[in-house]
């Protein structure tokens, strides 16, 4: 039966009035309209009026009709389950009857409404929707066909999973062959919809599409030269996805596909070019890339390099002609959310400082304010990955181009050359070394180019070569580079300030203590920048200061440096409110500074400590309210608590025993007991780091809580959360050293998990090392309890500790292993060669530890006899044999 509904004229006028008002630019009017619309939701037929205006009221202007449909869509999203049946049916039939409206805007709005209803679980309750839309595709009327296809495309995007499930009796078996027929339609818009619909099912390897994969690919090739950009874009997108999913089907045509993508990467339409450029990024991840592309490199490289120039539109959007903008405040939406990286405890290695497992700081990110991803960035990223695939083989293709670009008189061209040089830095570093003595001085000169966009990209490119710069005598490149970069930190252009600060942070990480002679000069600049910077760059400045502290460590602890650095930091600290997210970078920065300054931070520690404890307490209290009454209290942002815990760790590490009175006067241990049981892994991770640091700094306050803490630590030895597990493991080791023999009752809570972790395949290095150290420390304080398991962990124990530097932790762990071997010598027999190797990794062990090694080695040799020992030691690699003979006389 047809649902009969007629609007009331007065009601209709009232709603039209509201729709008109809501298009007003005045936000107060908009807000009032919002409230009135919410109130109208109480009337069951309010939504009938909205669909009426959208589909029946042809006398109204299109924006008003469309808006009516969009408000209805929001109501569907929020209240659909409460719509009376009659209303739902009326809306559905009106949608299907008007999908062919003569206006593209109204058709699109009806399509959005249909997919919103469909994704509210109504595909099941609207069984005639898909058959009806599919049959409308065959309509003679263009508008009907286009409207139906537009709606289908949206449904394919929003409901791909359910379309390919048994719930609906697999409609795709009919839909996909149907879509493929329309690849040859006379209308470009329809062709574009058809390809877009099928594209939704590539990545999921949908069965219905895989059955027709050859005909799909054939039809794509037929569209390769389509005159409609939107069609070409969808063809490129399809080929990029097929590269990941059905490489086998593309391989026979690979030569032609590459040729085609080369053309498309130079398409007049930038959207097409961008889709095509993704092809090179995706191909570079495939093992066959090297062989497939090698013959195309002479054509491909110039195309990518050419795509790295700023387009005219980019320059307008980037205000490339505005050279000085340092006095203009930032608009708040320019400031991206930052992610705090919680503390992870790691071991020092022989090669170079602490190994970061995720080194993603130097992504190509030089112009983050224009539409984030564009042809320039994509081309640069593609060149970067290809440089990593081909390494120095790429250089003969690139160097001639670079010569031309880097010294070009047009700044846009020169700028792109500097970007190219930065993009290949990682992959082609070895081959670039001979050219760097000439290039680095040229780049340092470009830092004072008159174009801000040239100065900013030069900062980034130089940071990509920082490692090499630092490996040379400091006066040659490091000093001139640092001098110029510091000037750029004080540039009058905000984008240059930002690029210089980031580049300087990278330089600090590479140079470490090489910077000590220039500290006064560096601090001078960074402190001056405080008074100069707008909001967004201040956040990056904190990072540069924190990294400086991490890099030079205790060398920062000089009264004159502290006098320069601390007042501006504390001034900011006092200005910020507890709920201001700018606290995150500032707290991170202070954490690094406190660790570096050690006793130098004492005058500042009390207010900082207090505030951190308050932040933790506030966050926990808010979380409890939210748990009890979620509708009344919103969930807190736990990052405040995480960052505060990390700063407390920094204080404990920097101040050591001096933190004892602060801990005594606060309830931090009670708060930590709650944090260790938080459901958010990062909170637990940071609280275990703090537990370890407080254990080292003032165990007398931690000890009374050990009986409560140990079971929690035991349950967190779950390698599913790597960093949580890592910090819990480390804390257990620190606690055992302090507890000594009193650790005994707690061994059963943790030992089995630790042995399991050290034997797991694919465990990250940091976790393996910390696990080995903690097992060694447990064995040191309670050898009788741990030694019986020796045979189950000795081999992975030895291999994971051979690469870390001599230090306190390694020392106590090896004492533990020696003690356990003396309790259970047979546990080490089968893997003795690994023990020998681990012993040889010590550069200079303390005398009594060396004696322990000697005793075990000679004991083993005497037990097996000379002949057997000779046979055994013949398996040793030569360096090992020589070291053991030289150091231990075996």
N, C-alpha and C positions, 0 to 999 in steps of 0.2 A: 504493500500500500504506500502511496506517496504521502510524505509527511507535509501537512499544510500549515504553513506559518506565515503570518503577515506582521510586519513591524508596526509599532505604534508611532504615528508621525512625530509626536512630541519627543518621545524617547530617541527617535532617530536623529532629530535635530540636535538634541543634547550631546549625543555621541559624536556627531560631525563637528560640533563646536569644540569638543575636547580634542579631536584629532587635529583640527586646525591649530589650536593653541599649542599642542605638543611640538609643532614644528617651529615654534618661536625660539630665537637664539637665547632668550633670557632664562637662566638656569632656575630662578625662583619659580617662574611660571611652569617650567618643566616639572619641577618637584610637586607642585600642587596638582598638576595633571596626573602624575604617577599615583598620588594618594587617591584621587577620585576614581581612577581606573581600578585600583585595588578594591575600593568600596563596591564598585559596580559588579565585581565578581560574585557578590552575594546573590545576584538575580540569576536564576537558572537560564533565562534566555538571552543574557547579555552576549554570549558568544554567537547566538543566531544573528544579532545585529551586526556583529563584526564580519561574519561571513557574507551577510547580505551586502554590506558596503563594498566588500572586496569583489564579489562576483556579479551582483545584480544592479548596483547603482552606477550605471554607465555614465550618468550625467556628471558625476563627480570627477575631479582631476585625479590623474593616475597616482601621484605621490600619496595622496590621502587614502585612496583605495588600498594601495600597497601597504601603507602603515597599518591600516586596519587589520590586514592579513598577518602582519608581523606581530601585532599585539595578541592576536588570536593564537599565533604559534607559541608565544611565551606562556599563554594560559594553558595550552595543551601540555607544554613541558611541565608546568607546575601543578595543574589540577586535573589532568585528563581523567583520572579514575573517578572523579566526582561528577563528571558531565552526565546529565540524564540521557537515557538511551535515545530518545527522540532527537536530542541536540546532536549527539554523535553521528547518527545516521544522516541527519540533514547536512552536517558539515561534509561528511564523506561524499554524499551524492553531488553536492554543489562543487566540490573539488574536481570530481571526475567529469562533470558536465562542462567545466570552464577551463580545463587544462589547455584548450585551444583558443583562449582569448586573443583578440587581435593585437593586444599590446604585449611586447616582450617582457616588460616589467611585471605585469599582472601574471603572465604565464609563469615567470620565475618564482613569484611569490606563492602561487598555488603549488608549484613543485616543492618549495621549501616546506609548506604546510603538510603536504602529503608525506614527505619523508620523515617529518617530525612525528606524525601520527604512527607511521609504520615502525619507527624505531622505539616507540613506547610499547613494544610487544604486540602491536596491532596487526603485524603481517599475518599472524595466525588468525586473528579475528576479522580479517578483511580479505577473505579468500578470493574475491573477484578482482582485487586490486591489480596484481601482476598480469593475469590474463587480459584484463581490460586495457591496461597500458600497452601491452604488447600488440593487442589487436589495433589499437589506435595508431601504432607506427605505420600501419598500411593505409592510413587515411589519405585520400586524394588531397585533402586540405593541408597546406604546408604548416600553418600555425598549429594544427592539432598534432601533426607528426612531431614537430619541434618541441612543443610543450610536453608531450608524452615522453620524448627522449630525455628532455631536461630533467623531468621527474625521475625517470629510471636511472639516470646518471647519479642523481643525489642518493637514491635508494641503494645503488651499488656501492657508493662510497660509505654510507652510514651503516649498512646492514650486510656487508659482504659475508660475515661468518654464517649468519642464519640462512642466507640464500643457498649456501653450500652444505645444508644439513638435511637430515631425514625429516626434521620437523615439518618442512613445507613440501615434502615429496619431490625434492630436488628440481626446482624450476629451472635451474641453470642449464639443464640438459636441453631445454627448449630455447632458453633466452640466448645462450652464447651463439649457436648457429644462426639464430635470427639476427643478432647484432652484426655478425660477420657479413651478412648479405648487404648491410647498409654501408659498408666501407666504400662501395662504388656509387653511392647516391649522388644525385646531381647537386645537392645543396651542401656547401662547405660546412655549414653549422651542423648539419645532420651527420656528416662524415666524422666531424670532430667529436660529437657525442658518442658515436658508435665506438670509436677507438678508445675514448676515455672510459666507457663502460667496461670493455673487455680488460683494459689495463688494471682494473681493480682486482683481477683474479690471478695475476701473474705470480706475485711474490708468494702467495699461499699455495701455489702449485695445484690449484683447483682441478679436480679430476675432469670436469666437463670441458675445461679449456685444454687440458693436456691431450684429450682425445682429438682435438682439432688443431693441435699446435702447428702442423705443417701448413694447413690452409690459412691459419692466422698469420704466420710469418710471410707467406706468399702475398696475402692481401696487404700486409704492411709495406712490402717492397713496392707493390703497385701504387701506393700512396706517397712514395718517397719524394716525388717532385711536386706534390700538391701546392696549388697557388695560395692556399689559406694557411697563414702562420700557425694558427691554433692546431690545425691538423698535423703540420710538420712537427710541432712541439710534442704532440701526443705520440707520434711515430718515434721520435727520439727517446721519449720517456720509456716507451715499450721496449725498445732495443736495449736500453740501459738495464732494465729489470731482467730481460731475458738473458743478458750476459751472466747474471748471478744465478739464474734458475735453470736455464736450458742451454748452457754453453754448447752442448753436443749438437744441438740443432743449428746453431749459428756458425759453427766452425767451417763447414763447407763453403759458406758465403763470406768468410771473414774478410778476405781481401776487399770485396766490394763494400762491405759494411764500413770498414775503416775509411775507404775513399769517400763514402757518403757522409760519414760523420765529420770528416775533415771539411767538406763543403759546408755542412750545417753549422759547424763551430764558427764559421765566418758569416752566418746568416745575417741578412739586413735587420731582422727582428731580434732584439737582444734576448727576449725570452726563449726563442728557439735556440739561439747560440748557447745560452746557459744550459738548457737541457742537454744539448749535444756535448757540451764540455764535460758534463758529469760522466760521460762515457769513458773518458781517459782515466778519470779517478777510479772508476769501478774496474776497468780493465787492468789497471796497475796492480790491483789486489789479486788478480788471477795468476796462477803459476805459469800459464802459457804466454803471459804478456810479453816477456822478453823476446821470444821468437817471433810472435805475431807482428810486433810493432817495428822490429829492427829496420826493415826496409822502408818503413814510412817515416822514420825520424826526420829525414831531411825536409819533408814537407810539414810534419806535425810541429816541430820545435818553433819555426817562425810563426806559425798560427797561434800557438799558446803565448809566445812572447808578445805578439801583437795584441792579444786580448788583455794583456796586463797593463795597457795604457788606460789612464782615466778617460772615460767618455766625457763629452761636453756637459752632459746632464749631471754626471758625478761631481764635476767641478762646481757647478752651480749649487748642487745640494750640499756640498762640503764647504760652501762659502770659500772656495779656493782663492778668491781675490781679496778676502778679508785677512790682512796680515796680523793685525793686532786686535785681540779680543779679550785680553786677560782681565779687563775690568768689568766685563759683562757677566753677571751671575748665571749659573747653570740653571736650566729648567729641570725640574725634579725627574721628569720621565727619562732624561738622558742617563740617569744613574742606574746602572744595572745592579741587580742583587748580587752580593758576593757570597761565596761559599767558604765557610770556615773549615780548614782541614784540621781535624782533631789530632792531638798528640799521639804519635806512635813511637815507642821506644825501640831504637835500633842500635846495632853494633857498628863500631868503626872498622873499616876494611883497610887492607894494605894499600890498595890502589889510591883511593881518594875520598876522604871524608865519609859522610853518611850516604849510602846509596838511596836515592829516591826511586821507588818502584814506578811511580807515575810521573814521568817527566813531560808534562804537557803544557809547560808555561810558554813555550815559544811558538805556538801556533801562529799562522799568518793572520794577524789581527790588527791591521793598521788603520782601518777606517770604520770603526764599529757603529757609526751613527747613520750611514746610509743603509737602505734596505739591506739587512745583514749580509745576505749572500748574493753576490753578483758575478758577472762574467770575469771581472778582474780577479776577485778572490778565488774563483773556481779555477781559472787558468793558472794562477800562482800555485794553488794547492796541487794541481795536476803536475806542474813542472817539478814541484817538490817531491811527489811520490815517484815520478819517473826518474829523477836524479837518484833516488834511493834504489830503484830497480837496476839502472844501467851504470851507476857509479861514474867513474871517470871516462867511460866510453861515450858519455854524453858531451864531454867538453869540446871535441873537435866541431860539433854542430853549434855549440853555444858561444864559444869564445869569439869567433868572427862577428857575431851579432852584438856581443857585449861591447867590443871595441867601438862599434859604431854608436851604440846607445849611450854609453857612459859619458862620452865627451860631446854629446849632441848639443847644439845651441838652443833647441826648443826645450823648455823645462819639462813639459809633459813627457817627452821621449826620454830625456835623461832620467826622470823620476822612475819610469818603468824599468829602465836598465838597472837602477839601484835595487828595485824590487826583485828583478831576475837574479841578481847576484846574491841576494839574501835567500831566495827560494832554493837555490842549488847548494847552499852552504853545507847542509848536512850530508847530502848524498855524494857531493863531489869534493869534499874537503881535501882529501889527499892530493888530487890532481890540481887543486887551486893553489896549494902552498907556494909553488914557484912564483905565482903572480902577486901574492899578497904583499910583499915588500913594496910593490909599486901601487897596488890598489888601496891599501889601508890609508896611506897618507892622502890619496886623492879623496877618499870618503871623508876623512877627517876635515878636509877642506870644504866638502859639500855640506858639512854641518853648519857652515855659516852662509849657505846659499840665500839669495834674497827671497825665494819662494818658501813659505812655511811648509807646504806639502813635500817639498824636496828635503827640507831639514828633518821632518818627522820620519819619513821612510828611511833616511840615512841612519837615524838612531837605531831603528829596528835591525837593519842589515848589519851594522857594526856589532850589535849584540850577538848576532849569529856567528860572528868570527871571534868572539871574546876569548874563547878557549885558546886559540892560536896566539892572540895578542899577548895573553898572560904568559905563554910559554917562551916568549922572547925577552931579552934584557929589558928591564922596566923603562929605562930612559928612551928606548927606541920608539915604542908605540904606546905602551900603557900610559905613560905620563901625558903625552900630548892628547891621547884619546880622552883620558879622564878630565883634563883641563877643559877641553871643548864640550864634553858632555855636561859638565857642571854648569857651563855657561848656558847650555840649552835647557837645563832644568829651570833656569831663570828667564827663559824665552818670553817674549810678550805675546806669544800665540799659545792658546790652551792645548791644542792638539800636539804641538811640539813639546810642551811641558810634560804631557802625559807619556809620549813616546820616549822622551829622555829619561824620565823617572823609571819606566819599566826596563829600559836598556841598562840603566845604571845598576838596577837590582841584579840583573843577569851578570853584569861585570863584577859586582861584589861577590856573587856566589863563586865565580871562577877565580877571582884574584885572592880571596881570603886575606891572609895576613900581609900580602904584598901591599895592601892599602895602608898599613899602619903609619908609614912615614907621612902620608898626606892627610891624616885624620882631621887635623885642625881645619884644613882647607875645605875638606868634604863637609864637615859639620857646619862650618860657616855658611856654606851654600844651602844645605838642607834646612837649616834653621831660618835662613832668610826667606826661603820658599814658603815657610809657614805663614808669613805675614802677607804673602803675595797671592796664594792660591785660592781659587774658587772651590766650591764643595767637592766636585767629582775628583779633582786631582789631589785634593788633600788625602783622600782615601788611598791613593796610590803612593803618596809621599810616606804615609805611615809604613807601608810595605817596604819602601826603600830604606827607611830607618831601621826597621826590624831586621831586614836582611843584613844591613851593615853590622848590627850588633851580633848576629849569628856568625858573621864572617870574621870579625876581628876579635870577638870574645873579650877576655879580660883586659886586652890592651885599651879598651874603652874606659876602664876604671881609673881615670886620672881626674883630679879635682877640676882642672880647667875644662875638660870635655863635659863632665857632669854638669858644670855650671852653664854651659852653652845649651845642652840638650834637654835637661829635665824641665826648666821653667816653662817653655812653650808646650811640652807634652802635658804637664800637670794643669796648665791653664785650660787646655782643651778638655781634659778630664773633668775639671770642675764645671765647665760650661754644659757638658752633655747630661741630659736627663737619663734616668735608669731605663726608660723604654725606647731610647734612641738607638737605632741600629748602627749608627756610626760608632757606637762603643765597640763593635766587633773588631774592626781593623785596629782601633786604638788599643784595645786590650791585648790583641795578638802582638802588636808592636811592643807594648810595655813588658809583655812576658819575655820576649827576646832580650829587651834592654835589661830587665832585672837579672836574668840568667847571666848576662855578660858582665854587668857591673858588680855582681856579688855584694861584698860589704858596702860598696859605694851606693847601693840602693837603700841602705838602712834608713836614711832620713825620710824617705818617701814611703816606706813600706806600710806603716800603720793604716793610713786612710785607704790605701789601695787594697790591703788585705780585708779591711772591714767591708768595703763596698762589694768585693767579690763574694764574701760570705752572704751579704744581704741579697745579692742578685740570685744566688743559689736558693736561698730561703724563700724569696718572693716567688720564684718560678715553681718550686715544689708546692707552695701553698696554693698557687693558682691552679696547678695541675690537679690537686686534690679536690678543689671546688668543682672543677670541670668534670672530674670523674663522678662526683656525687650528683651534680645537677647540670648535665650537659646543655640543657635548654636555657639555663639562666647565666652560666658562666662560660666564656669562650676559652678554648685551649690556649695555654701560654706558648710563646715562641721559645722552645727549649734551647735554641742557640745561645741565648743569654747565659744560661746555666753552663753550657759546654765551654764557652769561651772563658767564663769566670773560673771554672775548675782548672782550665789550662793555664790561666795566669797564676793561680795559686800554686800549681806545679812549678811554674817558672820561678816564683818567689822561693819555694822550698829548695829548689835546686841552687838558686843563686845565693840565698842567705844561709843555707845549711842550718846549723844549730841556733842561729840567731832568730829563727822563726818560732822557737820553742814557746816564748811567752805569749805570742799572738795566738798560737794554737791553744795554749792553756786557758786563755780568757774567752774562747769562743766555742760554739757548739758544732764545729765543722765535722767532727767525727760522726755525730748523730746524723747530720745532713748527708754525709758520704754513704752511710749505711742505707739511706733511702735511694741515693743516686745509683748505687751498685745494683739495685734491683729494678731500675727504671726499665720500661719496655723498649725504650729507644736505644739501639746499640751504641750510638755515638756518646750518649750520656755515660753508659757503663764504661766505655773505652777510656774516657777522660777521667772518670773517678778512679779507675785502677791505676792509671798513670800517677795520679795524685797520691794514692795509697802508697805506691812504691817510693815516691819522693819523700813523703812524710816519714816513712819507715827509715829512710836513710838519715833524715834530718833530726827527728826527735821521737825515737821509738818508744820512749817512756809513756807518751800519750796514746800511742797506737796499741801497745801491748794489751791493755785491759779489754780491747774489742776483738782480739784475734779469734776467740772462740766463736764470735758471731760472724766474723768476716770470712774465715776459711771455707765453710760450706758453700758460701756464695761464690768464692773464687773457683772452687771445684766445679760447680755447675756451669761456669762460664768458660771452661776449657773445651769449647766447641768450635772446631776450625771452620764451621760454616760462616762465622763472623771473624774473619782473619784478625782484624786489628783489636777487637775485644779480647780474643783468645791470646793474642800476643802480649797485650799489656797485663792481663791477668797472670800469665805465665811468669813474666818478668817480676811482678810484685811478689809472687810466691817465693821466687829465688831470693829477693831482698829480705823478705820476712824470715826465711829460714836462717840466713846468716845471723840475724839479730837474735833469733830464738835459741839457736844452738840445739842442745839435746832435747829441750822442751818442745821441739817441733814434732817429736815422735807420734803423738796421738793423731796428728793431721796428715801424716804420710798416706794412709789408705784413701783419703779423700781425693788425692790428686795424682798419685804415681801412675796408676793404670792409664788414665787419660793422656798423661805426658808421653808415656812409652808408645801409646797408639799414635799420637800425633807425629812423633819423630820417625815412625815407620811408614807414614802415609805417603803415597806417591804424589807428586805435583804440589807439595807444600811450599809456600814461598820461603825464600832464603832467610829473611828476617825472623820468621816464626821458628824455623828449624834451629837457628842459632840461639835464640832465647830459650827454646825448649831444652836444648842440650845444656846450656849454662845452668838452668834451673835444676835439671836432673843431677848435674854434677854437684851443685850446692846442697841439694837434699842428701846426696850420698856423703858429702863432706861432714854434715852435722849428724846424720843418722845412718852410718854405713851398714849396720846390721840389718836395717829394714830394706835398704835399696839394693845392696850388693847381690842378693839372690837373683835379681832380674838382669844382671849385667849382660848376659849373653843376648838378651832380647833387644838391647839398644846400643851395644858398644860400636858396631860398625857405622850406623848413621851418625852416632855421636861424634866419632872421630872425623868423619868426612865433613860434617857441617862446621866444626870448629877450626879446621886447619887454615881457613882463609881470614880469620879475624885477627886484629892486631893484639899484641901483648897488652893486657890491661888488668885491672883488679878483678873484673868479672871472670875473665878467662883464667886468671890465677886460681881463684877459689874453685872454679869448676874442675880444673886439672888436679888440684889437691884432692878433690872429692873422688875423681876417677882412680887416682893412685891408691887412696885409702880403700876403695871398694875392691881393687885388684888384690890388695893384700888380704882382704877378708875372703875373696872368692876367686883365686887365681885361675881356676879352670874355666871361668866365664869368659876369659879373654883369649884363650889358646887359639881358637879357630880363626880369630880375626886379628892376630897379633901384628900382622904387617900394617894394618890400618892404624893401630896404636903407635907403631914406630913412626909412621908418616906424620901423625898429629904431633908427636913429641918434637919431631924435626922442624915443625912450623914455628917453634919458639925462637925468637931472636936472642933475647937474654932473660931467661927465667931467673927468679931469685935463687940464691944459693941453696936454700933448703929444698926448694922444689926440684932443682937440678939433681940434688942428691937422691930424691925420691925416684926420679926418672932413671938415674944410674942403677939404683938398686933393682928396679924391676927389669931393666934390660939385661943386666948381668945375671940376675936370678934366672931369667928365661934361658939365657945362653948356657949357663952351667947345667940347667936341668936337662936340656936336650943334647948337650955334648957338642964339642967343636965341629965334628963332621956334619951333623944335622944342621947346626947353625950356619955353616958355610953354604950348604945346599939351600937353606931358607933365605939367607941374605943375598944369594945370587939372583933371586927373583926381583930384588930391589932395583929401581931405576938408579943410575949412577949418582945423581946429585944426592939422593937420600942416603945411599951407602956412604958417600964421602962425609956428609954432615954427621951421621951417627958415629963414624969412626973418629972424626975430629973432636966432637963435643963430648962423647960419652965413652970413647975408647972401645967400642964393640964392632 
